[in-house]
Amino acid sequence: MGTVGYLVLSVLQPLSASVFCALSIGTAQHIALAVVVVVLSWLWLASSTATGFRKVEKAVLRSQGEIPDEVAAKYVNWNVPVHVFNGVVLVIAFGVLLTMPFA
């Protein structure tokens, strides 16, 4: 369930941000902030996919045997930068959400 759960959550998060943005547009409230949140929410997912890291990470985490040196090297070299970027993007998105008043 770990990898599947992660993949489900990694898609649900930007989808929920998109629904939030649609609601903001529908109510004509905080549209610019909602657009920033939705762009950032999709950006972290796109960055993992565009760099190829998502595929490498999946191969490493699902591996039950020897991992080819090329795959291991890419995983080691990209793991921290990709996760730091993702973390920063999501923290900014969360910060933007926190600036929105409830009413």
GUKOL-257591 format. One line per 2 residues: number of its first residue (from 1); their letters; for each residue x, y, z of N, C-alpha, C. Coordinates in nm, 4 decimals. Atoms other than C-alpha are relative to their C-alpha. Example, Ala and Ser with C-alpha at 12.3 -4.5 7.8 and 13.67 -1.06 7.14 Angstrom:
1> as> 0.0890 -0.1190 0.0000 1.2300 -0.4500 0.7800 0.0900 0.1200 0.0000; -0.0820 -0.1190 -0.0060 1.3670 -0.1060 0.7140 -0.0770 0.1090 0.0730
//
This chain:
1> mg> 0.0819 -0.1208 0.0000 0.0000 0.0000 0.0000 0.0853 0.1258 0.0000; -0.0830 -0.1190 -0.0126 0.2923 0.2378 0.0562 0.0171 0.0771 -0.1283
3> tv> -0.0224 -0.0683 0.1270 0.3798 0.3180 -0.3038 -0.1316 0.0399 -0.0642; 0.1308 -0.0305 0.0582 0.0198 0.2993 -0.4222 -0.0644 0.1170 0.0752
5> gy> 0.0550 -0.1087 -0.0799 -0.0926 0.5223 -0.1351 0.0662 0.1329 -0.0318; -0.0734 -0.1214 0.0354 0.1784 0.7729 -0.2184 -0.0455 0.0531 -0.1349
7> lv> 0.0419 -0.0424 0.1333 0.0771 0.7792 -0.5838 -0.1416 0.0571 0.0016; 0.1375 -0.0503 -0.0108 -0.2895 0.8235 -0.4947 0.0005 0.1394 0.0620
9> ls> -0.0057 -0.1312 -0.0653 -0.2097 1.1115 -0.2586 0.0679 0.1047 -0.0866; -0.0701 -0.0969 0.0838 0.0283 1.2708 -0.5062 -0.0883 0.0519 -0.1125
11> vl> 0.0947 -0.0481 0.1003 -0.2586 1.2977 -0.7539 -0.1177 0.0715 0.0673; 0.1125 -0.0632 -0.0693 -0.5321 1.3836 -0.5024 0.0319 0.1421 0.0456
13> qp> -0.0371 -0.1321 -0.0501 -0.3393 1.6820 -0.3665 -0.0174 0.1077 -0.1071; 0.0229 -0.1041 0.1001 -0.3223 1.8787 -0.6938 -0.1442 0.0029 -0.0521
15> ls> 0.1405 0.0001 0.0409 -0.6739 1.7662 -0.7881 -0.0856 0.0785 0.0989; 0.0768 -0.0749 -0.0998 -0.8102 1.9022 -0.4607 0.0311 0.1495 -0.0090
17> as> -0.0347 -0.1414 0.0194 -0.6199 2.2265 -0.5204 -0.0743 0.0563 -0.1210; 0.0738 -0.0431 0.1192 -0.7841 2.2444 -0.8642 -0.1472 0.0233 0.0315
19> vf> 0.1393 -0.0180 -0.0420 -1.1284 2.1977 -0.7093 -0.0121 0.1270 0.0836; -0.0020 -0.1213 -0.0811 -1.0448 2.4682 -0.4560 0.0064 0.1244 -0.0887
21> ca> -0.0124 -0.1127 0.0923 -0.9431 2.6999 -0.7407 -0.1315 0.0229 -0.0738; 0.1293 -0.0123 0.0690 -1.2668 2.6269 -0.9264 -0.1046 0.0634 0.0914
23> ls> 0.0939 -0.0594 -0.0954 -1.4641 2.7102 -0.6129 0.0297 0.1482 0.0228; -0.0376 -0.1410 -0.0157 -1.2691 3.0332 -0.5707 -0.0458 0.0824 -0.1185
25> ig> 0.0455 -0.0700 0.1192 -1.3455 3.1307 -0.9276 -0.1522 0.0118 0.0017; 0.1460 -0.0004 -0.0053 -1.7103 3.0344 -0.8813 -0.0570 0.1000 0.0987
27> ta> 0.0470 -0.0947 -0.1009 -1.7443 3.2498 -0.5712 0.0641 0.1376 -0.0158; -0.0711 -0.1263 0.0270 -1.5183 3.5257 -0.7102 0.0747 0.0512 0.1233
29> qh> -0.0772 -0.0372 -0.1189 -1.3045 3.5231 -0.3951 0.1406 -0.0585 -0.0083; -0.1391 0.0428 -0.0105 -0.9262 3.5034 -0.3691 0.0466 -0.0782 -0.1226
31> ia> -0.0309 0.0742 0.1223 -0.8894 3.3935 -0.7306 0.1499 -0.0050 -0.0258; -0.1439 -0.0023 0.0273 -0.5264 3.5015 -0.7703 0.0754 -0.0941 0.0938
33> la> -0.0666 0.0893 -0.0953 -0.4194 3.3209 -0.4540 -0.0303 -0.1465 -0.0304; 0.0372 0.1377 0.0335 -0.6106 3.0087 -0.5560 0.0748 -0.0483 -0.1231
35> vv> -0.0755 0.0374 0.1196 -0.4408 3.0101 -0.8953 0.1454 -0.0297 0.0365; -0.1370 0.0260 -0.0454 -0.0995 3.0341 -0.7251 0.0078 -0.1377 0.0659
37> vv> 0.0008 0.1294 -0.0687 -0.1880 2.7361 -0.5058 -0.0113 -0.1153 -0.1000; 0.0190 0.1099 0.0950 -0.3068 2.5240 -0.7974 0.1233 -0.0165 -0.0897
39> vl> -0.1210 0.0099 0.0820 -0.0004 2.6072 -1.0085 0.1115 -0.0676 0.0791; -0.1037 0.0619 -0.0823 0.2338 2.5183 -0.7234 -0.0307 -0.1474 0.0274
41> sw> 0.0383 0.1381 -0.0278 0.0383 2.2011 -0.6496 0.0304 -0.0921 -0.1170; -0.0317 0.0805 0.1184 0.0773 2.0760 -1.0044 0.1483 0.0048 -0.0322
43> lw> -0.1431 -0.0148 0.0303 0.4367 2.2034 -1.0281 0.0833 -0.1074 0.0663; -0.0829 0.1002 -0.0674 0.5737 1.9644 -0.7691 -0.0192 -0.1370 -0.0643
45> la> 0.0257 0.1273 0.0671 0.4094 1.6690 -0.9416 0.0676 -0.0022 -0.1367; -0.0606 -0.0086 0.1334 0.5255 1.7840 -1.2852 0.1523 -0.0050 0.0074
47> ss> -0.1459 -0.0002 -0.0103 0.8816 1.8404 -1.1651 0.0553 -0.1398 0.0219; -0.0446 0.1378 -0.0219 0.9151 1.4834 -1.0425 -0.0137 -0.0830 -0.1266
49> ta> 0.0251 0.0763 0.1219 0.7699 1.3481 -1.3638 0.0915 0.0462 -0.1133; -0.0794 -0.0552 0.1107 0.9555 1.5788 -1.6054 0.1482 -0.0353 0.0118
51> tg> -0.1415 0.0321 -0.0180 1.2956 1.5062 -1.4553 0.0265 -0.1500 -0.0135; -0.0170 0.1449 0.0052 1.2338 1.1320 -1.4748 0.0225 -0.0610 0.1373
53> fr> -0.0282 0.0507 -0.1342 1.2851 1.1050 -1.1008 -0.1096 -0.0926 0.0498; 0.1118 0.0826 -0.0468 0.9401 0.9576 -1.0385 0.0193 -0.1445 -0.0449
55> kv> -0.0220 0.1346 0.0540 1.0230 0.6601 -1.2616 0.1184 -0.0681 0.0700; -0.1178 0.0545 -0.0684 1.3664 0.6143 -1.1014 -0.0348 -0.0371 0.1433
57> ek> 0.0383 0.0260 -0.1390 1.2231 0.6387 -0.7504 -0.0878 -0.1241 0.0092; 0.0890 0.1165 0.0028 0.9539 0.3852 -0.8355 0.0805 -0.1280 -0.0214
59> av> -0.0833 0.1176 0.0268 1.2146 0.1441 -0.9747 0.0821 -0.0388 0.1223; -0.0830 0.0276 -0.1178 1.4334 0.1773 -0.6660 -0.0850 -0.0534 0.1148
61> lr> 0.0827 0.0406 -0.1136 1.1524 0.1466 -0.4125 -0.0666 -0.1357 -0.0202; 0.0634 0.1289 0.0277 0.9963 -0.1544 -0.5838 0.1003 -0.1120 -0.0244
63> sq> -0.1032 0.0985 0.0295 1.3261 -0.3300 -0.6434 0.0139 -0.1011 0.1134; -0.0225 0.1064 -0.0986 1.3762 -0.6614 -0.4707 0.1362 -0.0636 -0.0185
65> ge> -0.1324 0.0547 0.0263 1.7223 -0.7253 -0.6058 0.0993 0.1103 -0.0264; -0.1060 -0.0934 0.0355 2.0275 -0.5564 -0.7454 -0.0557 0.1115 -0.0889
67> ip> 0.0414 -0.1152 0.0792 1.9703 -0.2090 -0.8849 0.1160 0.0373 -0.0909; -0.1096 -0.0401 0.0893 2.1706 -0.1106 -1.1952 0.0690 0.1270 0.0504
69> de> -0.0777 -0.1141 -0.0489 2.4474 0.1380 -1.1149 -0.0521 0.1336 -0.0525; 0.0502 -0.1242 0.0590 2.3024 0.3981 -1.3528 -0.1259 0.0485 0.0716
71> va> 0.1236 -0.0349 -0.0696 1.9629 0.3896 -1.1789 0.0313 0.0455 0.1427; -0.0376 -0.0355 -0.1373 2.1189 0.3969 -0.8321 0.0663 0.1370 0.0050
73> ak> -0.0691 -0.1288 0.0018 2.3422 0.6911 -0.9258 -0.0987 0.1145 -0.0231; 0.0992 -0.1053 0.0249 2.0509 0.8911 -1.0648 -0.0863 0.0218 0.1237
75> yv> 0.0814 -0.0120 -0.1211 1.8454 0.8163 -0.7530 0.0750 0.0765 0.1083; -0.0801 -0.0648 -0.1043 2.1246 0.9218 -0.5184 0.0214 0.1475 -0.0329
77> nw> -0.0289 -0.1384 0.0389 2.2041 1.2385 -0.7155 -0.1228 0.0901 0.0003; 0.1197 -0.0812 0.0124 1.8452 1.3554 -0.7584 -0.0920 -0.0047 0.1218
79> nv> 0.0930 0.0187 -0.1107 1.6780 1.2371 -0.4359 -0.0172 0.1264 0.0852; 0.0095 -0.1164 -0.0885 1.7591 1.5305 -0.2100 -0.0448 0.1257 -0.0745
81> pv> 0.0458 -0.1220 0.0674 1.7288 1.8139 -0.4670 -0.1484 -0.0029 -0.0388; 0.1408 0.0084 0.0412 1.3928 1.6892 -0.5973 -0.0914 0.0125 0.1211
83> hv> 0.0867 -0.0060 -0.1177 1.2483 1.6403 -0.2489 0.0062 0.1359 0.0694; -0.0086 -0.1355 -0.0561 1.3782 1.9763 -0.1256 -0.0844 0.0954 -0.0840
85> fn> 0.0810 -0.0840 0.0874 1.2242 2.1470 -0.4294 -0.1484 -0.0239 0.0246; 0.1413 0.0329 -0.0248 0.8951 1.9640 -0.3748 -0.0468 0.0545 0.1341
87> gv> 0.0358 -0.0502 -0.1327 0.8954 2.0538 -0.0067 -0.0163 0.1508 0.0018; 0.0072 -0.1462 0.0048 0.9636 2.4216 -0.0731 -0.1254 0.0446 -0.0741
89> vl> 0.1186 -0.0357 0.0787 0.6915 2.4379 -0.3389 -0.1271 -0.0214 0.0817; 0.1212 0.0290 -0.0774 0.4345 2.2748 -0.1117 -0.0124 0.0888 0.1237
91> vi> 0.0049 -0.0913 -0.1148 0.5286 2.4901 0.1882 -0.0455 0.1391 -0.0451; 0.0459 -0.1286 0.0525 0.4835 2.8022 -0.0248 -0.1502 -0.0054 -0.0274
93> af> 0.1438 0.0146 0.0280 0.1443 2.6731 -0.1432 -0.0800 0.0012 0.1299; 0.0686 0.0024 -0.1295 0.0445 2.6025 0.2168 -0.0006 0.1393 0.0633
95> gv> -0.0075 -0.1368 -0.0518 0.1627 2.9487 0.3212 -0.1003 0.0917 -0.0676; 0.0984 -0.0804 0.0730 -0.0516 3.1050 0.0499 -0.1407 -0.0322 0.0514
97> ll> 0.1302 0.0375 -0.0538 -0.3510 2.9076 0.1750 -0.0252 0.0627 0.1372; 0.0150 -0.0562 -0.1337 -0.2866 3.0316 0.5279 -0.0262 0.1510 -0.0021
99> tm> 0.0236 -0.1445 0.0077 -0.3005 3.3943 0.4093 -0.1447 0.0327 -0.0362; 0.1382 -0.0261 0.0407 -0.6598 3.3543 0.2885 -0.0921 0.0045 0.1203
101> pf> 0.0978 -0.0043 -0.1082 -0.9311 3.4675 0.5254 -0.1110 -0.1032 -0.0238; 0.1046 0.1011 0.0113 -1.2095 3.2185 0.5964 -0.1274 0.0538 -0.0615
103> a> 0.1290 -0.0539 0.0488 -1.4952 3.4508 0.5073 0.0177 0.0826 -0.1244
//
